[in-house]
């Protein structure tokens, strides 16, 4: 029995906001790296998947507690981000942006290969939720505490990054990207700033992966191409933010999640299979044609 349209809209918007929180975390990492180094980071989602695998290994195989497993997964994600900066980005720092983009894509493929090796290509895993409780909204949507935790983490991260970019370290990241030579002359270490940028971006990826893992079963490449598939939506959200605005990345992630879910309503998806992805890409194309600088663009110094 089909639900009334208003109930479908309410359910779709709820699901969109909850899914969009994961997209927003990925988008924040993408925007951060671009602001700090001008690089399109295609490894962002795999920082999260690798962190999720590490947390799962610690929790389910080694029997560690949830807090310890969470911290271990975050540590592995951050380590992968720092290794990417030292072993791939730093040696290619004088190369073209296309070369650097391909380098990050290579890191993503290597990470997926490592995940296959770590477990195996047929294994599908399930991460326990931080909290199994859930409740029903007045419009009939089931919302889990895990999803509320993800939204809460997104809110804390968004506020934290807004404050961070008003701090000396945040201003140093922007200065190092815009004027690296002048930054060195005034005592800002471009190398350390680059490491800081990639470390924070990897931490954001780790949060997205570990928090999204309990939603669905997962396997290698989960956050890039799996059931959540947050890489392309994350890039879409970053584009809507003009690749510069942190608040814009959050708003873009939530908007992309809502558009994806709204376009998958039965009234549309029944007539056009795969309508969610189709509408999303048409929307992004329209934004690029009409407002290529993004629709959620804030001032670089304050966003």
C-alpha positions, 0 to 999 in steps of 0.5 A, a space after each residue: 500500500 502506497 503512503 500519502 505523498 506528504 509522508 513519503 516526503 517526510 520519510 525521504 527528507 529524514 533519510 536524506 539528512 541522516 545519509 547526508 551527514 556521512 556525505 558531509 563528513 567526506 565533503 569536509 575532508 575533500 574541501 580541507 585538502 583542496 583549501 590546504 593544497 589545491 588537490 582533489 583527493 580521491 582517497 578521502 573515502 578510503 581513509 574512512 573504509 580503512 579506519 572502519 576495517 581497523 575498528 572492526 578488526 579490533 572490536 570483533 576479532 581482537 575483542 577490544 572494547 568499543 572506545 579502544 577499537 574506535 580510537 584504533 580505527 581513527 589512528 589507522 585512518 590518520 596514519 594512512 592520511 599522513 603516509 599519503 602526504 609523505 609518500 605520494 603528495 610530497 614527492 609529487 608536490 611540483 607535479 601537475 594537479 592531474 598527476 596529484 589527482 591520479 596519485 590520490 586515486 592510486 592510494 584509494 586503489 591500493 587501500 582497497 587492495 589492502 582491504 581485500 588482502 586483509 580479509 578477503 574479497 568475498 567477506 561481508 562484515 557488519 559492525 555493531 552499533 555504538 547504541 542499538 536503541 531507536 525511536 519512531 518519529 511522528 511521521 513514521 521514520 525510524 531513527 537510530 541512536 547511531 544516526 543521531 550520533 553521526 549528526 551530533 558528530 557532524 555538528 561538533 566537527 563543523 563548529 570545530 573546523 569553523 573555529 579552527 580556521 580562525 586560529 593561527 594554525 587554520 590561517 597558516 593552512 590558508 597562507 601556505 596554500 596561497 603563498 608557500 614561499 612567503 609563508 616559509 619566509 615568515 616562519 610557517 613550515 609548509 611541510 608541517 602545515 601539509 601534514 596537519 591538513 592531511 591528518 585532519 582530513 584523514 580523521 574526518 574520513 575515519 569518522 565517516 567510515 566508522 560511524 557509517 559502518 553500522 548502518 549496513 554490511 560492508 566490504 572492501 571499498 565500502 565508503 567509495 563504491 559500496 552501499 553508502 558510496 559517499 565518495 561521489 556524493 561527497 565530491 558533489 557536496 564539495 563542488 556545491 561549496 565551491 571547494 572552499 567553504 566548510 559550512 558549505 560542505 556541510 550544507 551541500 552534504 545534507 542537500 545532496 542526501 535529501 535530493 538523492 532520497 527525494 528523487 528515489 520516491 516511489 512516484 518517480 523511481 517506479 517510472 525511472 529506475 535509478 532516478 536517485 542517481 540520475 536526478 542528482 547528476 542532473 542537478 549537479 550539472 545544472 549547478 556547474 552550468 549556472 553557478 560553477 563557483 558553487 551555491 554555498 560559497 563563504 569567504 575563505 577567511 571565515 568559512 
